[in-house]
Amino acid sequence: MASEDPNNQDSSAEQCVTKFEVAESESRSESKPLRRLPSGFFDVAPSGEYLSIATKNAAESPLLRLPPEIRNRIFGYAMTYDHFMCARQTMTGKLDRLLSLQRVCRQTYAETTLSFFQNNTFYFFEKQEFVSCAKQLPTGARKAIKSVEKFTPVQANFKPCVAGSTPFPSFRD
């Protein structure tokens, strides 16, 4: 058995990393930007090379094989928070954790894109903060918002769900 030379650039681990980096950079350069619908949301209708992937996901994913009524209930639980504070740090910061379900695949994006805005109450301190936040949202999201409230000092126990905090404000540490 030949000993592996640490300076040998042909080691299998190094080749694997190199191939991964090349594949990753190629996929980034080949990816096309998503089209936007008139509502401002992404057009995620599968087409071309993505059609086979979407079909495979729908057929093989245990979640996507569930009836739409059950999926929608699950998505509703996952995308609804007791409180969502519409403040400068919330809307200008990343909402990665809050909206991560939308990044799973095209189908989950299409099925959940409005639920975050429809099913949450957006709280704000000042009217201008809400207006500023709303301007950053796509038209479809602004139209989907059903509940907006002004935060008042009476709500002292209020624990807003902001990016990076727990989406379960009633849980105690």
C-alpha positions, 0 to 999 in steps of 0.5 A: 500500500503506497503512502499518501504524500500530503503535497500530492495534489492528486489526492482524492479529497482534493479532487473532490473539493476541486470538482465541487468548486468547479461544479458550483461555479458553473451552476452559478454562472449558468443559472438564469434570474427568475422572472417576476410576475406583475404582483412582484413575486417570482414566476416559479412555474417550472419550464425547460430543464426544471420541469423534470426536477419539479415533476420528480419532487412532486412524485418523490417528496413525502411532503409534496405527495400529501393532499393539498388541504393537509399541506396547506395546514402544515404550511399555515402552521409553519408560516404563521407567527403570533406577532410580527414586528414591522420595524426597520431592523425587521424588514431591512434585515434578512428574513431567512429563518422566517421565510425559509420554507419558500426556498425549499422548491418551486412548489413550496414557494408557489404554495406559501408565497402569500400565507406569510402576509395573509396570516400574520399580524404586522405590528409597527411603532410609527406609521412611517415605519410601516409605510417604509417597510411596505414600500420594500414589499412586492405589490402582491405582498402588500395586497395580501396583508390582512392585519396591521396594528400599531404597537402600544405601551399597553402591550408590554409583554409583547415579544415580537418575532423578528428575524433571528428570534424565536417564532414562538413568543409564548415559550419561556426560556 
